[in-house]
Amino acid sequence: MARNGRSDDWGFPRWRSYEGAREAQAIRLCDRHGCELPGNCPAPKSPNSPERWFFCQDHAAEYNKGWDYFAGLDAEERDQRAHDEARDAGGYRSSAYHSWGGPGDGTRSRDEMRALDVLGLDSDADFEAVKRSWRQLAKENHPDIRPNDADAATRFQAVQAAYEVLRTSEERRTWRPTAR
């Protein structure tokens, strides 16, 4: 005669399926008004606050779009924090050569993002758009076209430097070893 109180869960391996319990699962909904999706992405209500809002992935992206990580820091603290994080993420930088690692999704570095801003492009711009924008801005600000204009010369140098950063990253991204 079998006992009624005996459990089928005898340790590892589990004899019953995972999440096989019959009790209701608690699902936290998105804190955005009117959203019915599960809210599993925490977002701070204010900087340095332990309280959190929980958003769905779409509303978390919208909330974080304008987030400034360095808000409230002076220039020295900002530079120190950026230096410390670059130092700590050195392993990711070395793996970027293989196009499979890096902080975030690894598609654009901070220098590449600044270069895209100089050229007036979005972060998802392809290299053809980079070339078009570079040519247009270089023609507009070239010292031969605008002689005696110091601002145009400065903009021309910035555009050239931005293009070099993006060209180098594109070459590194598309480089393939040759077979011997």
MARTI-806805 format. One line per 2 residues: number of its first residue (from 1); their letters; for each residue x, y, z of C-alpha. Coordinates in steps of 0.5 Angstrom, whole numbers. Example, Ala and Ser with C-alpha at 12.3 -4.5 7.8 and 13.67 -1.06 7.14 Angstrom:
1	as	25 -9 16; 27 -2 14
This chain:
1	ma	0 0 0; 3 7 -2
3	rn	3 13 3; -1 19 1
5	gr	4 24 3; 10 21 -1
7	sd	13 26 -6; 16 25 -13
9	dw	21 30 -12; 27 26 -10
11	gf	33 31 -11; 37 31 -17
13	pr	35 29 -23; 28 32 -22
15	wr	23 27 -23; 17 32 -25
17	sy	18 37 -30; 20 44 -29
19	eg	15 49 -27; 10 43 -26
21	ar	7 46 -20; 0 48 -21
23	ea	0 55 -17; -1 61 -21
25	qa	5 65 -23; 6 72 -21
27	ir	7 76 -27; 9 83 -26
29	lc	6 88 -32; 9 94 -35
31	dr	9 100 -31; 7 104 -37
33	hg	0 106 -37; -5 102 -41
35	ce	1 97 -43; -1 90 -42
37	lp	5 86 -43; 10 83 -38
39	gn	14 88 -35; 21 85 -34
41	cp	26 90 -35; 28 94 -29
43	ap	29 102 -30; 31 107 -24
45	ks	25 112 -22; 31 117 -21
47	pn	39 117 -20; 41 113 -14
49	sp	34 111 -12; 33 104 -10
51	er	26 104 -13; 25 101 -20
53	wf	20 102 -25; 19 95 -29
55	fc	17 96 -37; 16 92 -42
57	qd	22 92 -47; 19 97 -52
59	ha	18 102 -46; 24 101 -43
61	ae	28 102 -50; 24 109 -50
63	yn	25 111 -43; 33 109 -43
65	kg	33 113 -50; 35 120 -47
67	wd	39 117 -41; 45 121 -40
69	yf	50 116 -36; 54 122 -34
71	ag	49 127 -32; 51 130 -25
73	ld	58 129 -26; 63 135 -27
75	ae	68 134 -33; 74 131 -29
77	er	69 125 -26; 66 124 -32
79	dq	73 123 -35; 75 119 -30
81	ra	69 114 -30; 70 113 -38
83	hd	77 112 -37; 76 106 -31
85	ea	70 103 -35; 75 103 -42
87	rd	80 100 -37; 75 95 -34
89	ag	72 93 -41; 79 92 -44
91	gy	78 84 -45; 72 86 -50
93	rs	76 91 -54; 81 85 -56
95	sa	75 81 -58; 72 86 -62
97	yh	77 84 -68; 73 77 -68
99	sw	66 81 -69; 63 77 -64
101	gg	65 81 -57; 64 88 -54
103	pg	60 92 -49; 53 93 -52
105	dg	52 90 -58; 59 91 -61
107	tr	57 95 -67; 59 102 -66
109	sr	65 104 -61; 64 111 -57
111	de	69 114 -62; 65 112 -68
113	mr	58 114 -65; 62 121 -64
115	al	64 121 -72; 57 119 -74
117	dv	55 125 -70; 60 130 -74
119	lg	57 127 -80; 50 128 -78
121	ld	48 121 -79; 44 116 -75
123	sd	48 110 -71; 45 105 -76
125	ad	48 109 -82; 51 104 -87
127	fe	58 106 -90; 55 108 -97
129	av	51 114 -93; 58 115 -89
131	kr	61 116 -96; 56 121 -98
133	sw	55 125 -92; 63 126 -92
135	rq	64 128 -99; 58 133 -98
137	la	61 136 -92; 68 136 -95
139	ke	66 140 -101; 62 145 -97
141	nh	68 146 -92; 74 145 -96
143	pd	79 151 -95; 80 152 -103
145	ir	72 153 -103; 72 158 -97
147	pn	79 161 -96; 80 165 -90
149	da	74 162 -86; 77 159 -80
151	da	71 155 -78; 70 152 -84
153	at	77 149 -84; 76 147 -77
155	rf	69 143 -79; 73 140 -85
157	qa	79 137 -81; 73 135 -76
159	vq	70 131 -82; 76 128 -85
161	aa	78 126 -78; 71 123 -77
163	ye	71 119 -84; 78 116 -82
165	vl	75 113 -76; 69 110 -80
167	rt	73 108 -85; 78 104 -81
169	se	73 101 -77; 69 99 -83
171	er	76 96 -86; 77 92 -80
173	rt	70 90 -80; 70 87 -87
175	wr	77 84 -87; 78 77 -88
177	pt	84 73 -88; 87 70 -95
179	ar	87 63 -96; 95 61 -97
